[in-house]
Amino acid sequence: MPLAYVARRVGMFFLIVWLAATINFFLPRLGGQDPIREQLISQAALGGNVQSGLEEMIEIYNEKFGLNTPLWKQYLNYLGDMSRLDFNYSIANYPQRVMEIIGRAMPWTLVLLTTTTLFSWVVGTLLGAFMGWPRAPKFLSFLLPPLLSLSAVPFFLLGLVLIYVLAFRMRLFPLSGGYSPGTFPALTPTFLQDALRHSVLPALSIILVSLGGWALGMRAMMITTRGEDFVTYADAKGLKGRTIFLHYAIRNALLPQATALALVLGQLVSGAVLVEVVCSYPGIGNVLYEGIRAGDFYVVQGIIFILILSIGLATLILDLIYPLFDPRITYQRT
Amino acid sequence: MSSVAQVLTTPEQHQATRARSETARGVLRYLRRNPSLGVGILLLLALLLFVVIGHLTVDTIQYRPLSTRPLQPPSLELPFGSDKQGRNLYAVMVEGTPLTLRIGLLAGVIGVALGTTLAFISGYYGGLVDSVIKTVVDVGLTIPGLLILIIIGMRVRGGLTVDQMALVVGLLAWLFPARTIRSQVLTLKQRGFVQVARLSGMSNPEVIVKELLPNLLPYLGASLVGSVSAAILASIGLEVLGLGPFEAPTLGMTLYWVIYNAAIINGWWWWWVPPIIVIAVLFIGLFLVAVGLDEIANPRIRNRV
């Protein structure tokens, strides 16, 4: 892999991360006021036993981002904090650090998103491959309308319906949450089983919706590939249908599917955020929702930064892996 | 590649153009060949019909809280029942559906207009401007728009009106059209008729407006529908997270109240079934129309969906 290609992708990654930090810094400060400062002060005014800690926080905040400090210095301070992943304390749950809260929620989201994405990508791609193949069983074509409709609907909308039907009506799964109340997260078999039961509904709503998208994309690519000369040639050569299907059609149609994975990553994450809110799943999305409701800027900024960082990292990895699979790709910039 | 595409598309596009210019029967005949467009338009018309009939049969002012007794299941008097704060849910749907559409349309138009302008500048002129715009779009598309919107939404908390919301969503809606339309401009500008126009002394802006734009119209239509759908999705996402216009009865705000009051696990099904159906019909309709328009714009992908 030429160095220039790697360097360009890595540069892109840092650009994304820098942009995320910059947006986080400037957007809340648009219009001259500093809502974070206001929030801190109003929270401190509420009093309570954590007040002295909050006052200390305001002092530190004023030193770093106060009116006496010029904007460029505030900005540099902020970039420094972000590069050390220091998101400060949660304003609403004061003694807790934002990074602690994120660290607790992140595994939930990570597991939910990776398993559902991989599962729906693999199954959807296979399904689409068969649907785009003329010699495939006929019943597959009946799957098209439901898959098509599902793929157009947002994740969380399906989540709401599934909660009602499967959890509220049929009582097959728990109504909400990530584990039964009263239990504590631990890596024991009973807890894992409990967590698995709780994650079925959010997972199902992500899988069912994205399955359709992947199947449709793969089907379209299969139909295009089917018309290519090399497939006709393979057919004329007398190759077995199975060989053409597996080695000529699927292999070539698969590549855009892999690219699409990198492209929809962002949409997947924002979709998952809303699913978590709807299912009260204890992941990043739910923490974000709580943070928004409490006006907790530190939590919201921390989560947004971490999410963009993760997406940037995942895109970088996919970008670097992709040329290994596709010999046709050129490394030159277009 | 482009010359092959030209040979393949021109007669088909021609056919498509003729079908549209014919009478209503021609349109119907075309819709039979392009069923996704037909079904999609039908779904959207059904929504429109619902809104029109609704406006004739209910006093829409009842979307406000305290207009009727709270938590009534559907009855003759209240066909969709009422919510916990005493909104007449029929009036909420009738008033809210066009509001959500309005957000989507405004944001979509802003997005496509901005995106098209940038795409033409970037794709047609090339050079440094192109590199800058391309990089900005690549980076911007990696970052989920919803996250940026959340920061903006928190800044202007509660003070957001429906139109401001559309504006905010529209500010990020140009990225995707900019990318897709740019690639179309890149292939189109290599075509013979553009070269001829340039050689015959047309100025660059003239070429863009008179030669490129008309040829991209079906494509712009498809990307407008896509943008509207994306904008509605983003606005509903913001609203569900509690960053929407609290006073307005949009579909997303209705869902916010549904989740806020845990209407699902309380068994108040009439509260959330209508908005979910309307949103689903809206998205499926827009998706099908986009697929159908794509087919007009790019007949090579016929039979794809």
Interface residues (C-beta under 8 A of the other chain):
Chain A: M12 L15 I16 L19 A20 I23 N24 L27 P28 L30 G31 P35 L144 L148 S149 S151 A152 V153 P154 F156 L157 L160 V161 I163 Y164 A167 F168 L175 S176 L216 R219 A220 I223 T224 L263 L265 G266 Q267 V269 S270 V273 L274 V277 V278 L288 Y289 I292 R293 G295 F297 V300 Q301 I304 L307 I308 I311 G312 T315
Chain B: T135 D138 V139 L141 T142 I143 P144 G145 L146 L147 I148 I150 I151 I152 G153 M154 R155 R157 L233 I236 G237 V240 L241 G242 L243 L255 V258 I259 I264 I265 G267 W269 W272 I276 I279 A280 F283 I284 L286 F287 L288 I301 N303 R304 V305
